[in-house]
Amino acid sequence: MNKKLAAVLSGSAVLVLALSGCSSNDKDSVDDWAKKYCDLAKPQIQKQAQVEQLIRSTASDGKPGDIQAADSKAFQDLSDVNKAFAAAYRTAGQTPVKEDRKLVDAAAAEFDANANSYLALKKQVDALDAQDQQKFADGLKPVADGLAKIEQNRAAWNKLRVSSTGKAMAKQPGCKPAAAPTAGAGSPS
């Protein structure tokens, strides 16, 4: 009887060790995945900070042509950044946290959608009449509304951010913001 009990207990101990080992390996794996993603995203996070600085430094009461050129470049760059974030998720592959896989896919799709929205804003800005200051100012209002909608379109990213995978990403140096973010902005980590 004691031999059977000893065998059951040792079998249980082996199972506990195996499960503990799997948990540790899963944590290592999600940290590895997060590092891979963040290493890919780091240049884009830096570029995003530069674009945000360009937007902040462009005087809102400046010449319409200067504002138009700065906004057009910024929207193109933000589109490129968002496409690159989506591509980085896909290049990093499936997160080892099964429950988070759909969150990663949704975040990638959200960044793709935002990239397209930034391109649409770029086209709007490029089409504005920079020669007529009043028409230009009136034309910027729908652009500002569109920008606000894009910045609010972060539901999938916010869900990912609070997941196990998101928490692993937040610990990675490559996913740290490059500069002090503006209100509503931040890195996709």
N, C-alpha and C positions, 0 to 999 in steps of 0.2 A: 504494500500500500504506500509506504514512504517513497519507494522508487517511482511509482506512478505520479505521486504528488511532486516529487523532485523533477520528473520529466515534464510535467505540465508547467511548473513554475519556470524551469529553464527555457521551455518553449515560449512561454509568455514573455520572459526577459528578452529573448531573441527577437520576438515580434515588436516589443517596445523599442529596442535598439534599432531595428530596421525602420520602423516608422519615424523615429527621431532622425535617423540618417536621411530619410526621404525629405523630411521637413527642412533639414539643414541644406540638403542639395537643392531643393526647390528655391530656398531663399537665395542661395548662391546663384542659381540659374536666373532668377528674376533680377538680381543685382547685375549679373553679367549682361542680361538683355537690356537693362536700363542704361548701363555704361555704353553698350553698342549704340543704342538710340541717341543718347546724349552726345556722344562723340560726333555723330553725324549731324546733330541739330546745332551744335555749338556755333559754327560759323553763321548760321541763320539767325541765332539769337543775337549775335553781335551786329549783324546787318540790320535786324529789326530795331535795335537800340539806336543805330546811326540814322535810320529813316525817321524814327520818332524825334530824334534831335533836330533833324532837318525841318520837320513839320513845326516843331516848337520855335525854331529860330527864324522861320519865315514870318515876317511881320504881317499881321492880318490887315494892316492899313497900308501895306506896300503897293507897288505898282501891280495892276492886274496881270500883266505879262509875266512878272517875276513869280507871283503867286501861282499862276497857271503852270508855269514850267516846273516849279518845285512840287506842286501837288501831283502833276502828271508823273514825274519821276518817282515820287513817293508811292503812288498807287501801283506803278509797275513793279517797284522793288518789293512792296508788301505782297503783291500777287506772287512774285517769284519766291519769297520767303515762305508763304503758306504752301505753295506747291512743294517746296523742299521739305517742309515739316511732314507733309503727307507722305512724300517719298521716303523719308527717313523711317517712318513707322513701318512702311512696307519692306524696306531693306533690312531692318532689324529682325523681321520675321515675326512669327507668332510668339507672344509672351508665354512663358511657361505657366503662368497663372491662368488656368482654363476659364475661370469666371470673368477674367478681364479681357479675353480675346475680342469679344464683341465691342467692348469699350474702345479698344485700340482701333478697330476697324471703323467704328463710328467717328472717332476723333480724326482719323485720316480723311474720311469722307467730308467731315465738317471743314477741315483745312482746304480741301479741294474746292468746296463750294465757296469758301471765303476768298480763295484765289480768283475765282471767276467773278465774284462780286467786286473785288478791287479792280479788275480789268474793266468792268462795266463803269465804275466810277472814273477811271482814267479816260475812257472814251467820252464821258459826260464833260469832264474838265477840258479835254482837248477841243470839244465842240463849242465851248463858251466863247463869246465875243469879248476879247480882252481890250478892244478899242473903246468900248462903251462901258465906263466904270459902273453905272447903275445896272445895266443888263448883266454885267459880269457878277456883281454882288447878288443880284436876284437869282442868277443861275447857280451860285454856290450854295444856296439854301437847300435844294434837294440833294446836292452832293453831301452836305453835312448830315442830312437825315439818313442817307444811304450808309455813310460811315458809321453813324450811331447804331444802325441795324446790324452791320457786320460785327461791331464790337460786342453786341449783345448775343451774337450767334456763337456762343461758347458752351452750350449745354453739354455736348458730348465730351469736350475737353475737360470741363469742370467735373463731370462724373469720373472720368479717367483719373484725374488729379487726386481724388480722394480714395482711389482703389489701392490695393497692394502694389500694383505695378506703378501707379502714379507716385506713391510714397517712395518707392525705390528710385524712381527717376529724380525726385526732388533732392535726394541725397547725393546725386552725382554732380561733380564740379562742372561738367559740360552743360548741364541744364540750368545753371545759375544765371540769373539775369546779368547782362553785360554792363548795364548802367542802371541808375535809378529809374524804374518804370514810371510812366505817366499814369494818371487815373484810368482804370479800365484796361491797361495794357499789362503784359507780362509774358514770360516765356512759357512755351507749351510743355511744361514739365509737371 
